[in-house]
Amino acid sequence: MEMKRDRYLNALIRKEQLLSEGVDEDHIIE
């Protein structure tokens, strides 16, 4: 259970990082 939970949290963190990077790039482009 802990393994699956860790993987799920890691996936969420990666998504948040990608989204934050995408937003930063959008701001730079604008």
mmCIF file as gemmi writes it, N, C-alpha and C atoms, coordinates in Angstrom:
data_model
loop_
_atom_site.group_PDB
_atom_site.id
_atom_site.type_symbol
_atom_site.label_atom_id
_atom_site.label_alt_id
_atom_site.label_comp_id
_atom_site.label_asym_id
_atom_site.label_entity_id
_atom_site.label_seq_id
_atom_site.pdbx_PDB_ins_code
_atom_site.Cartn_x
_atom_site.Cartn_y
_atom_site.Cartn_z
_atom_site.occupancy
_atom_site.B_iso_or_equiv
_atom_site.pdbx_formal_charge
_atom_site.auth_seq_id
_atom_site.auth_asym_id
_atom_site.pdbx_PDB_model_num
ATOM 1 N N . MET Axp A 1 ? 0.845 -1.206 0 1 0 ? 1 A 1
ATOM 2 C CA . MET Axp A 1 ? 0 0 0 1 0 ? 1 A 1
ATOM 3 C C . MET Axp A 1 ? 0.881 1.257 0 1 0 ? 1 A 1
ATOM 4 N N . GLU Axp A 2 ? 1.901 1.266 0.842 1 0 ? 2 A 1
ATOM 5 C CA . GLU Axp A 2 ? 2.763 2.452 0.922 1 0 ? 2 A 1
ATOM 6 C C . GLU Axp A 2 ? 3.47 2.705 -0.413 1 0 ? 2 A 1
ATOM 7 N N . MET Axp A 3 ? 3.896 1.628 -1.073 1 0 ? 3 A 1
ATOM 8 C CA . MET Axp A 3 ? 4.576 1.775 -2.362 1 0 ? 3 A 1
ATOM 9 C C . MET Axp A 3 ? 3.655 2.465 -3.359 1 0 ? 3 A 1
ATOM 10 N N . LYS Axp A 4 ? 2.422 1.982 -3.481 1 0 ? 4 A 1
ATOM 11 C CA . LYS Axp A 4 ? 1.463 2.576 -4.419 1 0 ? 4 A 1
ATOM 12 C C . LYS Axp A 4 ? 1.197 4.027 -4.044 1 0 ? 4 A 1
ATOM 13 N N . ARG Axp A 5 ? 1.097 4.28 -2.745 1 0 ? 5 A 1
ATOM 14 C CA . ARG Axp A 5 ? 0.813 5.65 -2.288 1 0 ? 5 A 1
ATOM 15 C C . ARG Axp A 5 ? 1.969 6.576 -2.672 1 0 ? 5 A 1
ATOM 16 N N . ASP Axp A 6 ? 3.207 6.11 -2.472 1 0 ? 6 A 1
ATOM 17 C CA . ASP Axp A 6 ? 4.374 6.929 -2.811 1 0 ? 6 A 1
ATOM 18 C C . ASP Axp A 6 ? 4.396 7.219 -4.305 1 0 ? 6 A 1
ATOM 19 N N . ARG Axp A 7 ? 4.114 6.183 -5.112 1 0 ? 7 A 1
ATOM 20 C CA . ARG Axp A 7 ? 4.136 6.377 -6.571 1 0 ? 7 A 1
ATOM 21 C C . ARG Axp A 7 ? 3.077 7.389 -6.967 1 0 ? 7 A 1
ATOM 22 N N . TYR Axp A 8 ? 1.908 7.309 -6.328 1 0 ? 8 A 1
ATOM 23 C CA . TYR Axp A 8 ? 0.814 8.235 -6.65 1 0 ? 8 A 1
ATOM 24 C C . TYR Axp A 8 ? 1.22 9.662 -6.308 1 0 ? 8 A 1
ATOM 25 N N . LEU Axp A 9 ? 1.825 9.833 -5.136 1 0 ? 9 A 1
ATOM 26 C CA . LEU Axp A 9 ? 2.243 11.176 -4.719 1 0 ? 9 A 1
ATOM 27 C C . LEU Axp A 9 ? 3.321 11.704 -5.657 1 0 ? 9 A 1
ATOM 28 N N . ASN Axp A 10 ? 4.262 10.832 -6.039 1 0 ? 10 A 1
ATOM 29 C CA . ASN Axp A 10 ? 5.332 11.256 -6.954 1 0 ? 10 A 1
ATOM 30 C C . ASN Axp A 10 ? 4.738 11.704 -8.276 1 0 ? 10 A 1
ATOM 31 N N . ALA Axp A 11 ? 3.722 10.989 -8.755 1 0 ? 11 A 1
ATOM 32 C CA . ALA Axp A 11 ? 3.081 11.342 -10.029 1 0 ? 11 A 1
ATOM 33 C C . ALA Axp A 11 ? 2.442 12.724 -9.912 1 0 ? 11 A 1
ATOM 34 N N . LEU Axp A 12 ? 1.779 12.98 -8.781 1 0 ? 12 A 1
ATOM 35 C CA . LEU Axp A 12 ? 1.131 14.283 -8.588 1 0 ? 12 A 1
ATOM 36 C C . LEU Axp A 12 ? 2.181 15.389 -8.552 1 0 ? 12 A 1
ATOM 37 N N . ILE Axp A 13 ? 3.287 15.137 -7.853 1 0 ? 13 A 1
ATOM 38 C CA . ILE Axp A 13 ? 4.352 16.139 -7.756 1 0 ? 13 A 1
ATOM 39 C C . ILE Axp A 13 ? 4.908 16.443 -9.139 1 0 ? 13 A 1
ATOM 40 N N . ARG Axp A 14 ? 5.115 15.396 -9.948 1 0 ? 14 A 1
ATOM 41 C CA . ARG Axp A 14 ? 5.652 15.609 -11.298 1 0 ? 14 A 1
ATOM 42 C C . ARG Axp A 14 ? 4.681 16.438 -12.115 1 0 ? 14 A 1
ATOM 43 N N . LYS Axp A 15 ? 3.389 16.132 -12.006 1 0 ? 15 A 1
ATOM 44 C CA . LYS Axp A 15 ? 2.375 16.882 -12.763 1 0 ? 15 A 1
ATOM 45 C C . LYS Axp A 15 ? 2.402 18.345 -12.337 1 0 ? 15 A 1
ATOM 46 N N . GLU Axp A 16 ? 2.5 18.586 -11.03 1 0 ? 16 A 1
ATOM 47 C CA . GLU Axp A 16 ? 2.509 19.968 -10.539 1 0 ? 16 A 1
ATOM 48 C C . GLU Axp A 16 ? 3.736 20.701 -11.071 1 0 ? 16 A 1
ATOM 49 N N . GLN Axp A 17 ? 4.89 20.01 -11.085 1 0 ? 17 A 1
ATOM 50 C CA . GLN Axp A 17 ? 6.117 20.64 -11.581 1 0 ? 17 A 1
ATOM 51 C C . GLN Axp A 17 ? 5.981 20.977 -13.057 1 0 ? 17 A 1
ATOM 52 N N . LEU Axp A 18 ? 5.427 20.042 -13.846 1 0 ? 18 A 1
ATOM 53 C CA . LEU Axp A 18 ? 5.263 20.282 -15.283 1 0 ? 18 A 1
ATOM 54 C C . LEU Axp A 18 ? 4.305 21.441 -15.498 1 0 ? 18 A 1
ATOM 55 N N . LEU Axp A 19 ? 3.206 21.475 -14.732 1 0 ? 19 A 1
ATOM 56 C CA . LEU Axp A 19 ? 2.224 22.551 -14.887 1 0 ? 19 A 1
ATOM 57 C C . LEU Axp A 19 ? 2.861 23.884 -14.522 1 0 ? 19 A 1
ATOM 58 N N . SER Axp A 20 ? 3.619 23.916 -13.429 1 0 ? 20 A 1
ATOM 59 C CA . SER Axp A 20 ? 4.248 25.167 -12.997 1 0 ? 20 A 1
ATOM 60 C C . SER Axp A 20 ? 5.248 25.631 -14.053 1 0 ? 20 A 1
ATOM 61 N N . GLU Axp A 21 ? 6.003 24.695 -14.629 1 0 ? 21 A 1
ATOM 62 C CA . GLU Axp A 21 ? 6.973 25.058 -15.664 1 0 ? 21 A 1
ATOM 63 C C . GLU Axp A 21 ? 6.244 25.581 -16.894 1 0 ? 21 A 1
ATOM 64 N N . GLY Axp A 22 ? 5.13 24.926 -17.258 1 0 ? 22 A 1
ATOM 65 C CA . GLY Axp A 22 ? 4.349 25.353 -18.422 1 0 ? 22 A 1
ATOM 66 C C . GLY Axp A 22 ? 3.833 26.768 -18.211 1 0 ? 22 A 1
ATOM 67 N N . VAL Axp A 23 ? 3.35 27.058 -17.002 1 0 ? 23 A 1
ATOM 68 C CA . VAL Axp A 23 ? 2.825 28.394 -16.708 1 0 ? 23 A 1
ATOM 69 C C . VAL Axp A 23 ? 3.946 29.42 -16.821 1 0 ? 23 A 1
ATOM 70 N N . ASP Axp A 24 ? 5.124 29.081 -16.289 1 0 ? 24 A 1
ATOM 71 C CA . ASP Axp A 24 ? 6.255 30.004 -16.362 1 0 ? 24 A 1
ATOM 72 C C . ASP Axp A 24 ? 6.587 30.302 -17.821 1 0 ? 24 A 1
ATOM 73 N N . GLU Axp A 25 ? 6.617 29.246 -18.655 1 0 ? 25 A 1
ATOM 74 C CA . GLU Axp A 25 ? 6.943 29.433 -20.073 1 0 ? 25 A 1
ATOM 75 C C . GLU Axp A 25 ? 5.897 30.317 -20.736 1 0 ? 25 A 1
ATOM 76 N N . ASP Axp A 26 ? 4.622 30.087 -20.404 1 0 ? 26 A 1
ATOM 77 C CA . ASP Axp A 26 ? 3.542 30.899 -20.99 1 0 ? 26 A 1
ATOM 78 C C . ASP Axp A 26 ? 3.75 32.367 -20.632 1 0 ? 26 A 1
ATOM 79 N N . HIS Axp A 27 ? 4.116 32.625 -19.378 1 0 ? 27 A 1
ATOM 80 C CA . HIS Axp A 27 ? 4.313 34.012 -18.95 1 0 ? 27 A 1
ATOM 81 C C . HIS Axp A 27 ? 5.479 34.636 -19.724 1 0 ? 27 A 1
ATOM 82 N N . ILE Axp A 28 ? 6.529 33.857 -19.924 1 0 ? 28 A 1
ATOM 83 C CA . ILE Axp A 28 ? 7.703 34.374 -20.639 1 0 ? 28 A 1
ATOM 84 C C . ILE Axp A 28 ? 7.322 34.696 -22.084 1 0 ? 28 A 1
ATOM 85 N N . ILE Axp A 29 ? 6.547 33.798 -22.71 1 0 ? 29 A 1
ATOM 86 C CA . ILE Axp A 29 ? 6.139 34.002 -24.11 1 0 ? 29 A 1
ATOM 87 C C . ILE Axp A 29 ? 5.278 35.258 -24.218 1 0 ? 29 A 1
ATOM 88 N N . GLU Axp A 30 ? 4.353 35.433 -23.269 1 0 ? 30 A 1
ATOM 89 C CA . GLU Axp A 30 ? 3.469 36.597 -23.305 1 0 ? 30 A 1
ATOM 90 C C . GLU Axp A 30 ? 4.289 37.858 -23.003 1 0 ? 30 A 1
